[in-house]
């Protein structure tokens, strides 16, 4: 069953960053866990002292061990390297770019649109815009702005997916969210909006914000990678699936299909 709620399909993604971990096998484990929950894609940051291409290299090694989930390196990378990732993953690559270019082709273009100065470019060229927001109202305002910019640039606003990026700390298990978190909304921190509480309360937040039209989905960044991703998949995602709000299987095989995006004109699927 493919779930929908409020303003269309709900999209979910997660970061799989592990500070100081360079072993691809450790990333395979996390990405496969995310895939078992039907998430649209995972992201891997190129920081922590890595060369920028390392995140992309790791994801290229992960690709043969996964079948459906999208793979997005969150670092500037050569176009031919991202094209290689798209080929080895058979159309599941994304491209993290703060200044997306309209001419380059098939992999899904992801942009950080949190800062106002980046929103016009993201609205014009990106397929997915990530924004950090600490409230449903703030997220909705940014989403409306991005859709307006997309319309002004001649794009169909529905071709842009706006995902709220949240840090999540699920260490409290099934305990109620702390004041200022969870049901009361994420708390702003130096690292960005942080949700701290249980998986069920996080499911409620996701369902509520999405149902209000504040976002097309969420990009969740675990505070503790293995623990929080496991609780996210087995708790939060399971609740959303049980309620019919999120997919229980992948209807397609490419990241564009997961996101409900049309293939760019003149472009062909990866072999």
Number of C-alpha atoms within 10 A of each C-alpha: 12 14 17 18 18 15 13 14 19 25 25 24 25 24 25 24 23 18 11 10 11 13 9 15 14 14 20 20 16 21 27 17 19 26 22 16 25 24 26 27 25 27 25 22 20 19 15 11 9 12 11 17 17 19 25 28 16 19 25 23 18 23 23 12 13 18 15 25 27 31 30 29 29 25 21 17 18 12 13 9 14 24 20 16 28 28 18 19 28 20 25 28 32 27 30 25 18 20 16 19 14 11 7 13 16 23 29 26 24 25 25 22 26 18 10 10 9 16 24 19 20 28 30 23 21 30 24 25 26 23 24 24 25 22 18 20 14 13 23 21 14 23 28 16 16 26 24 16 19 24 15 14 15 9 16 13 19 14 17 24 23 32 28 31 26 25 23 27 25 28 16 13 16 14 14 17 23 17 13 15 22 25 17 13 21 27 20 18 10 6 9 15 20 27 30 26 24 25 30 24 23 29 20 16 21 24 19 17 21 27 18 14 19 25 27 27 24 22 25 25 23 25 20 16 18 17 13 22 27 19 21 27 20 16 23 22 27 21 20 22 21 12 13 15 26 25 25 19 16 20 13 12 16 25 26 23 16 22 23 16 16 10 15 14 8 7 10 11 14 16 9
